Amino acid sequence: MLKRSLAIILAVLMMLSLAACGPKPASPEQPAAAEPEKAESFKIGIMTGTVSQNEEEFRAAEKVKAKYGDMIVLQTYPDNFMKEQETTIANVLSMASDPEVKAIVICQAIPGTSAAIDKAREVRSDLLFVAAVPGEDPDMIASKADVVLQADELGMGVSIIEQAKAMGAKTFVHYSFPRHMSYQLLAMRRDIFKEQCEKNGIQFVDATAPDPTGDAGVPGAQQFILEDVPRKVAELGKETAFFSTNCSMQEPLIKSTLEQGALFPQQCCPSPYHGYPGALGITIPEDKAGDINYVVEQIKTKIAEKGGTGRFSTWPVPVNMMFVEGGAEYAKAYLEGKFTEKVNQEELAKIFKDIAKADMKIDVLTSETSGKKLDNFFMVLSDYISF
């Protein structure tokens, strides 16, 4: 009986001892310390084309990844995206299936992007989508993505012809193909090109090139450009300005235009990096990566060596790279609570100015179909630099 009583007493003493070591209850005089709130972790998905379709967008995504590490999840869409839209959708879904991914930036927003966003929202309705360089109807993509970014294609319909005229162009050759001409903005811009050429006394030539997503692929389209530019210059003269709507055609177009002594006012996606380094054999050392001034000086030197000074130009900022980097910075700022509304033109302008180190003109697109402004569809325009 004595042993049992001692066991009970010892057990009670141990319980009292443990209670004394635990946290004391809050009192009016000394409230309990609040646990510090942990910042919500998040990831941002970025999907671009491959190196063969448009290297600068791919490298821009890598640059963001290098800056933010595991916060960034990278994906690409297939080169033959017109025939492999299911792959595009699957790649977007693979990012959306990660619960930590809170935003996805897509550049270029190729055909199939709207369907991919729809599928992703079935899984995650909270996702922020930034779609840049859309290849779908503006009303459609604006109704799916939260923010749409586009170089001002319609504004360029005027500015490119003005630049070509300033270079002394008498003829303007527009290379494209039926798929691109089914894109509303590109078709509207072509019509503006025609009007502006007529207004400025410049002959407009509508030239059909092979679609890089067709049977001949990118190599076939590039070979066509290399062979056709000399034919056009022989027929039309050296005061001919060349333009193509396709990214993979820019390198052979710049190369052949320079060799033939013709004019090149701007690429489809204006940037010192787009087409020029590859066409001119410029290697950018690691310590000069991202140094636009270095690239511009190298381009000027190479063009001068072949007598093309004053006959080539572009924007001073790589616009699609800006969309990738700016889209990621915009998503990050939103997810960090720096602004609460998903559509914020003022924030976009600040981010783009910081990246470009120059003011960028930003306008809201007015729908050709409804006549209403698409408040989340932003068009960006810049001045030129000549080499």
GIGI-V887695 format. One record per pair of residues at least 24 apart in sequence whose C-alpha atoms are under 10 Angstrom apart, sorted by the first residue. I is the first residue (numbers start at 1). J is the second residue. Records with the same first field share a line. If there is no record, write none. Layout:
BEGIN
I->J + J
END
This chain:
BEGIN
39->336
40->100 + 335 + 336
41->71 + 100 + 101 + 102 + 335 + 336
42->70 + 71 + 72 + 98 + 99 + 100 + 101 + 102 + 103 + 332 + 335 + 336
43->68 + 69 + 70 + 71 + 72 + 73 + 95 + 98 + 99 + 100 + 101 + 102 + 103 + 104 + 331 + 332 + 335
44->68 + 70 + 71 + 72 + 73 + 74 + 95 + 96 + 100 + 101 + 102 + 103 + 104 + 105 + 127 + 128 + 129 + 327 + 328 + 329 + 331 + 332 + 335
45->71 + 72 + 73 + 74 + 75 + 92 + 94 + 95 + 96 + 98 + 100 + 101 + 102 + 103 + 104 + 105 + 106 + 129 + 328 + 331
46->72 + 73 + 74 + 75 + 76 + 92 + 95 + 103 + 104 + 105 + 106 + 107 + 130 + 324 + 325 + 327 + 328
47->73 + 74 + 75 + 76 + 77 + 88 + 91 + 92 + 95 + 104 + 105 + 106 + 107 + 108 + 109 + 131 + 324
48->74 + 75 + 76 + 77 + 78 + 105 + 106 + 107 + 108 + 109 + 110 + 132 + 324
49->75 + 76 + 77 + 78 + 79 + 81 + 106 + 107 + 108 + 109 + 110
50->75 + 76 + 77 + 78 + 79
51->76 + 79 + 248
52->79 + 218 + 219 + 247 + 248
53->77 + 78 + 79 + 80 + 212 + 213 + 218 + 246 + 247 + 248 + 249
54->79 + 108 + 246 + 247 + 248 + 250 + 269 + 274 + 275 + 320
55->247 + 248 + 273 + 274 + 275 + 321
56->271 + 273 + 274 + 275 + 318 + 319 + 320 + 321 + 324
57->107 + 108 + 274 + 318 + 319 + 320 + 321 + 322 + 323 + 324 + 325
58->107 + 320 + 321 + 324
59->321 + 324
60->290 + 318 + 320 + 321 + 322 + 323 + 324 + 325
61->105 + 107 + 321 + 324 + 325 + 328
62->324 + 325
63->289 + 290 + 321 + 324 + 325
64->324 + 325 + 326 + 328 + 329
65->325 + 328
71->100 + 101 + 332
72->101 + 103 + 104 + 328
73->98 + 101 + 104
74->104 + 105
75->106
76->106 + 107
77->106 + 107 + 108 + 109 + 110
79->212 + 213 + 217 + 218
80->212 + 213 + 214 + 215 + 217 + 218
81->110 + 111 + 112 + 213
82->110 + 111 + 112 + 179 + 213 + 214
83->213 + 214
84->112
85->110 + 111 + 112 + 113 + 115 + 116
86->112 + 115 + 116
87->112 + 116
88->112 + 113 + 115 + 116
89->113 + 114 + 115 + 116 + 117 + 118 + 119 + 120
90->116 + 119 + 120
91->116
92->116 + 117 + 119 + 120
93->117 + 118 + 119 + 120 + 121 + 122 + 123 + 124
94->120
95->120
96->120 + 121 + 122 + 123 + 124 + 125 + 127
97->123 + 124
98->124
99->123 + 124 + 127
101->127 + 128
102->126 + 127 + 128 + 129 + 331 + 332 + 335
103->127 + 128 + 129 + 130 + 327 + 328 + 330 + 331 + 332 + 334 + 335
104->128 + 129 + 130 + 131 + 145 + 327 + 328 + 331
105->129 + 130 + 131 + 132 + 145 + 147 + 148 + 323 + 324 + 325 + 326 + 327 + 328 + 330 + 331
106->130 + 131 + 132 + 133 + 134 + 145 + 148 + 149 + 323 + 324 + 327 + 328
107->131 + 132 + 133 + 134 + 149 + 150 + 320 + 321 + 323 + 324 + 327
108->132 + 133 + 134 + 135 + 149 + 150 + 320 + 323 + 324
109->133 + 134 + 135 + 136 + 141 + 145 + 148 + 149 + 150
110->134 + 135 + 136
111->135 + 136 + 137 + 141 + 183
112->136 + 141
113->141 + 144 + 145
114->140 + 141 + 142 + 143 + 144 + 145
115->141 + 144
116->144
117->141 + 144 + 145
118->144 + 145
128->331 + 334 + 335 + 342
129->327 + 331 + 342
130->323 + 324 + 326 + 327 + 328 + 330 + 331 + 342 + 343 + 376
131->323 + 324 + 327 + 377
132->320 + 323 + 324 + 327 + 377 + 378
133->269 + 319 + 320 + 323 + 379
134->183 + 185
135->179 + 180 + 182 + 183 + 184 + 185 + 186
136->180 + 182 + 183 + 184 + 185
137->182 + 183 + 184 + 185 + 367 + 369
138->183 + 184 + 185 + 365 + 366 + 367 + 368 + 369 + 374 + 377
139->365 + 366 + 367 + 368 + 369 + 370 + 372 + 373 + 374 + 377
141->376 + 377
142->367 + 374 + 375 + 376 + 377 + 378
143->374 + 376 + 377
145->376 + 377
146->342 + 343 + 375 + 376 + 377
147->327 + 330 + 342 + 343 + 344 + 345 + 348 + 375 + 376 + 377 + 378
148->323 + 327 + 343 + 364 + 365 + 374 + 375 + 376 + 377 + 378 + 379
149->320 + 323 + 324 + 326 + 327 + 348 + 362 + 364 + 376 + 377 + 378 + 379 + 380
150->185 + 269 + 319 + 320 + 323 + 362 + 365 + 377 + 378 + 379 + 380 + 381
151->268 + 269 + 270 + 319 + 320 + 323 + 362 + 378 + 379 + 380 + 381 + 382
152->185 + 189 + 361 + 362 + 363 + 364 + 365 + 378 + 379 + 380 + 381 + 382
153->185 + 186 + 187 + 188 + 189 + 190 + 192 + 268 + 269 + 379 + 380 + 381
154->185 + 186 + 187 + 188 + 189 + 190 + 191 + 192 + 193 + 365 + 379 + 381
155->189 + 192 + 363 + 379 + 380 + 381 + 382
156->189 + 192 + 193 + 266 + 268 + 380 + 381 + 382
157->186 + 188 + 189 + 190 + 191 + 192 + 193 + 194 + 195 + 196 + 197
158->189 + 192 + 193 + 194 + 195 + 196 + 197
159->193 + 196 + 265 + 266 + 381 + 382 + 383 + 384
160->193 + 196 + 241 + 243 + 264 + 265 + 266 + 267 + 313 + 314 + 384
161->192 + 193 + 194 + 195 + 196 + 197 + 199 + 200 + 202 + 241 + 265 + 266
162->196 + 197 + 200 + 265
163->241 + 264 + 265 + 266 + 311 + 312 + 313 + 314 + 383 + 384 + 386
164->197 + 202 + 239 + 240 + 241 + 242 + 263 + 264 + 265 + 266 + 311 + 312 + 313
165->197 + 200 + 201 + 202 + 239 + 241 + 265
166->265 + 310 + 311
167->239 + 240 + 241 + 263 + 264 + 265 + 310 + 311 + 312 + 313 + 386
168->202 + 238 + 239 + 240 + 241 + 263 + 310 + 311
169->197 + 200 + 201 + 202 + 203 + 237 + 238 + 239 + 240 + 241 + 242 + 262 + 263 + 264 + 265 + 311
170->197 + 200 + 201 + 202 + 203 + 204 + 236 + 237 + 238 + 239 + 240 + 241
171->197 + 201 + 202 + 203 + 204 + 205 + 233 + 236 + 237 + 238 + 239 + 240 + 241 + 242 + 263
172->197 + 202 + 203 + 204 + 205 + 206 + 236 + 239 + 240 + 241 + 242 + 243 + 263 + 264 + 265
173->203 + 204 + 205 + 206 + 207 + 229 + 232 + 236 + 240 + 241 + 242 + 243 + 244
174->204 + 205 + 206 + 207 + 208 + 209 + 241 + 242 + 243 + 244 + 245
175->205 + 206 + 207 + 208 + 209 + 210 + 225 + 242 + 243 + 244 + 245 + 246 + 249 + 253
176->206 + 207 + 208 + 209 + 210 + 211 + 243 + 244 + 245 + 246 + 249
177->206 + 207 + 208 + 209 + 210 + 211 + 212 + 244 + 245 + 246
178->208 + 209 + 210 + 211
179->211 + 213
180->211 + 245 + 246
181->245
184->368
185->368
186->245
188->368
190->245
202->240 + 241
203->236 + 240
204->240 + 241
205->232 + 236 + 240 + 242
207->232 + 243 + 244
208->244
209->244 + 245 + 246 + 249
211->246
212->246 + 247 + 248 + 249
218->247 + 248 + 249
219->248 + 249
221->246 + 248 + 249 + 252
222->248 + 249 + 250 + 251 + 252 + 253
223->249 + 252 + 253
224->249 + 252 + 253
225->249 + 250 + 251 + 252 + 253 + 254 + 255 + 256 + 257
226->251 + 252 + 253 + 254 + 255 + 256 + 257
227->252 + 253 + 256
228->253 + 256
229->253 + 254 + 255 + 256 + 257 + 259 + 260 + 262
230->256 + 257 + 259 + 260 + 261 + 262
231->260
232->260 + 262
233->257 + 260 + 261 + 262
234->260
237->261 + 262
238->262 + 263
239->263 + 311
240->264
241->265 + 266 + 311 + 312
242->266 + 267
243->267 + 268
244->268 + 269
245->269
247->274 + 275
248->274 + 275
249->275
250->274 + 275 + 276 + 278 + 279
251->275 + 276 + 277 + 278 + 279 + 280
252->276 + 278 + 279 + 280
253->279
254->278 + 279 + 280 + 312
255->279 + 280 + 281
257->308 + 311 + 312
258->303 + 306 + 307 + 308 + 309 + 311 + 312
259->303 + 306 + 307 + 308
260->306 + 308
261->306 + 307 + 308 + 311
262->308 + 311 + 312
263->308 + 310 + 311 + 312 + 313
264->308 + 310 + 311 + 312 + 313 + 314
265->310 + 311 + 312 + 313 + 314 + 315 + 384 + 385 + 386
266->312 + 313 + 314 + 315 + 384 + 385 + 386
267->312 + 313 + 314 + 315
268->314
269->314 + 315 + 318 + 319 + 320 + 321
270->313 + 314 + 315 + 316 + 317 + 318 + 319 + 320 + 382 + 384
271->296 + 313 + 314 + 315 + 316 + 317 + 318 + 319 + 320 + 321 + 322 + 384 + 385
272->296 + 299 + 313 + 314 + 315 + 316 + 317 + 318 + 319 + 385 + 387
273->299 + 314 + 316 + 317 + 318 + 319 + 321
274->314 + 318 + 319 + 320 + 321
276->302 + 303 + 312 + 314
277->302
292->316 + 317 + 318 + 356
296->385 + 386 + 387
297->387
298->387
299->387
300->386 + 387
301->387
302->387
303->387
304->387
308->387
309->386 + 387
310->385 + 386 + 387
311->386 + 387
312->385 + 386 + 387
313->384 + 385 + 386 + 387
314->382 + 383 + 384 + 385 + 386 + 387
315->381 + 382 + 383 + 384 + 385 + 386
316->356 + 357 + 358 + 382 + 383 + 384 + 385 + 386
317->352 + 355 + 356 + 357 + 358 + 360 + 382 + 383 + 384 + 385
318->355 + 356
319->352 + 356 + 380 + 381 + 382
321->355
322->351 + 352 + 353 + 355 + 356
323->352 + 355 + 380
325->351 + 352 + 355
326->350 + 351 + 352 + 353 + 354 + 355 + 356
327->351 + 352
329->355
342->376
343->375 + 376 + 377
344->375 + 376
345->375 + 376 + 377 + 378
348->378
349->380
352->380
356->382
358->382 + 383
359->383
END
